[in-house]
């Protein structure tokens, strides 16, 4: 266990947040050259290789060799949820929606996590947390209707539905991960290995084979490195060095506004006023929910602190 060093914790957390802030733009730019299935296949394969290297570098290769069949069965379930199904749906949502809509909507996963923890983890949700849920999904409504929420006209209803569905999958993944006692790097590697196998099978069954452009492959490698793997390792370092995980956990709130800034300059989207208004509601809802969540002790709080994307 490393000696707490808050400066190192903040540094790792800041690098992680900055990298996470780039991935919405990377998704959108990569999807100009790849289908959602191709992007998932190349990025998850790259992530699996990087995580495999991390397992070797941290001396946990023996955990893989001595892993019981029950752990692999767990990874088949978790790997099906993430990366396979979660990113398959998320990338399709980004394909259908402007990045400035898909990114904030996806960020409401923490609200869904709190809601699903009631039936799945037996936890209670208080009135204050419901206030957070209301604010968050009011923000989703403002963003997805481009400010015309009183008319309920969505730019892409199916895209919004997929973005919301991705939050459910992500929350389910972390809820089921609370019962996983493996080292986090080991479990993530096994999950991604299984998920990549699912993705490859889906690709072979459905895709029209072609040689991808180098821009598409480059984008997928970036996503695999800085959305799915390296950032996770940096975030673990931030949590390990921090004297209090809440100190670095709150830095996650910097990611959405920075992401919108990059979406404007890298993707070329004109950020609408309704996006900023909706984001304020979403971040407000998350802050309220986090405030009441911090009063409870259990696996849910741990899962939220271990967010990887």
Long-range contacts (C-beta under 8 A, 24 or more apart in sequence): 1-240, 2-240, 2-241, 4-241, 4-242, 4-243, 5-241, 6-241, 6-242, 6-243, 6-247, 8-237, 8-241, 9-237, 9-238, 9-239, 9-240, 9-241, 9-242, 9-243, 9-247, 9-248, 10-238, 10-247, 10-248, 10-251, 12-234, 12-235, 12-237, 12-238, 12-241, 12-248, 13-234, 13-235, 13-238, 13-242, 13-248, 13-251, 14-251, 15-234, 16-231, 16-234, 16-235, 16-238, 17-251, 17-252, 17-254, 17-255, 17-258, 18-258, 19-226, 19-230, 19-231, 19-234, 20-226, 20-227, 20-231, 20-252, 20-255, 20-259, 20-309, 21-254, 21-255, 21-258, 21-259, 21-262, 22-226, 22-259, 22-262, 22-266, 23-223, 23-226, 23-227, 23-259, 23-309, 24-94, 24-99, 24-102, 24-103, 24-259, 24-262, 24-263, 25-99, 25-259, 25-262, 25-263, 25-266, 25-267, 26-219, 26-222, 26-223, 26-226, 26-227, 27-90, 27-91, 27-94, 27-99, 27-102, 27-223, 28-94, 28-99, 28-263, 28-267, 29-219, 29-266, 29-267, 30-216, 30-219, 30-220, 30-222, 30-223, 31-91, 31-94, 31-95, 32-215, 32-216, 33-212, 33-213, 33-215, 33-216, 33-219, 34-212, 34-216, 34-217, 34-219, 34-220, 35-95, 35-207, 36-88, 36-91, 36-92, 36-94, 36-95, 37-88, 37-199, 37-202, 37-203, 37-206, 37-207, 38-203, 38-207, 38-212, 38-216, 38-220, 39-91, 39-216, 39-219, 39-220, 39-223, 40-83, 40-84, 40-87, 40-88, 40-91, 40-199, 41-196, 41-199, 41-200, 41-203, 41-220, 42-212, 42-216, 42-217, 42-220, 42-221, 42-224, 43-83, 43-87, 43-220, 43-221, 43-223, 43-224, 43-227, 43-228, 44-83, 44-84, 44-87, 44-192, 44-195, 44-196, 44-199, 44-224, 44-228, 45-196, 45-199, 45-224, 46-220, 46-221, 46-223, 46-224, 46-225, 46-228, 46-229, 47-83, 47-192, 47-224, 47-225, 47-228, 47-229, 48-189, 48-192, 48-193, 48-196, 50-224, 50-225, 50-229, 50-230, 51-185, 51-188, 51-189, 51-192, 51-229, 52-189, 52-193, 54-185, 54-189, 54-229, 54-233, 55-185, 55-186, 55-189, 58-183, 58-185, 60-183, 60-185, 60-186, 63-182, 63-183, 63-186, 64-186, 64-189, 64-190, 67-182, 67-186, 67-190, 71-182, 71-187, 71-190, 72-190, 72-194, 74-180, 75-187, 75-190, 75-191, 75-193, 75-194, 76-194, 77-176, 78-173, 78-176, 78-177, 78-180, 78-187, 78-191, 78-194, 79-190, 79-191, 79-192, 79-193, 79-194, 79-195, 79-196, 79-197, 79-198, 80-194, 80-195, 80-198, 81-169, 81-172, 81-173, 81-176, 82-169, 82-170, 82-173, 82-191, 82-195, 83-191, 83-192, 83-195, 83-196, 83-199, 83-228, 84-195, 84-196, 84-198, 84-199, 84-202, 85-169, 86-166, 86-169, 86-170, 86-173, 88-199, 88-202, 89-162, 89-165, 89-166, 89-169, 90-162, 90-163, 90-166, 92-159, 92-162, 93-159, 93-160, 93-162, 93-163, 93-166, 95-159, 96-156, 96-158, 96-159, 96-162, 97-155, 97-156, 97-159, 97-160, 97-163, 98-155, 98-269, 99-263, 99-267, 99-269, 100-143, 100-260, 100-263, 100-269, 100-271, 100-272, 100-275, 101-143, 101-144, 101-155, 101-159, 101-160, 101-163, 101-275, 102-159, 102-163, 103-256, 103-259, 103-260, 103-263, 104-139, 104-140, 104-143, 104-256, 104-275, 104-278, 104-279, 104-282, 105-140, 105-143, 105-144, 105-160, 105-163, 105-164, 105-167, 106-163, 106-166, 106-167, 106-170, 107-255, 107-256, 107-282, 107-286, 108-136, 108-137, 108-139, 108-140, 108-164, 108-167, 108-282, 108-285, 108-286, 109-166, 109-167, 109-170, 109-171, 110-171, 110-286, 110-289, 110-290, 110-304, 110-307, 111-136, 111-137, 111-167, 111-285, 111-286, 111-289, 112-167, 112-168, 112-170, 112-171, 113-170, 113-171, 113-174, 113-175, 113-300, 113-303, 113-304, 114-289, 114-293, 114-300, 115-171, 116-168, 116-171, 116-172, 116-175, 117-175, 117-300, 120-172, 120-175, 121-175, 121-178, 121-298, 121-299, 121-300, 123-296, 123-298, 123-300, 126-292, 128-288, 128-291, 128-292, 129-288, 129-289, 129-292, 129-293, 131-285, 131-288, 132-284, 132-285, 132-286, 132-287, 132-288, 132-289, 132-290, 132-292, 133-285, 133-289, 134-285, 135-281, 135-282, 135-284, 135-285, 135-288, 136-281, 136-282, 136-284, 136-285, 136-286, 136-289, 137-285, 138-278, 138-281, 138-285, 139-277, 139-278, 139-279, 139-280, 139-281, 139-282, 139-283, 139-284, 139-285, 140-164, 140-278, 140-282, 141-278, 142-274, 142-277, 142-278, 142-281, 143-274, 143-275, 143-278, 143-279, 143-282, 144-278, 145-274, 146-272, 146-274, 147-272, 147-273, 147-274, 147-277, 170-309, 174-303, 174-304, 174-306, 174-307, 175-299, 175-300, 175-303, 177-303, 177-306, 178-299, 178-300, 178-302, 178-303, 179-299, 184-232, 184-236, 184-306, 185-233, 185-236, 188-229, 188-232, 188-308, 192-228, 192-229, 227-309, 228-308, 228-309, 231-308, 231-309, 232-308, 232-309, 235-306, 235-307, 235-308, 236-306, 239-305, 239-306, 245-305, 246-294, 249-290, 249-304, 249-305, 250-290, 252-307, 253-283, 253-286, 253-287, 256-282, 256-283
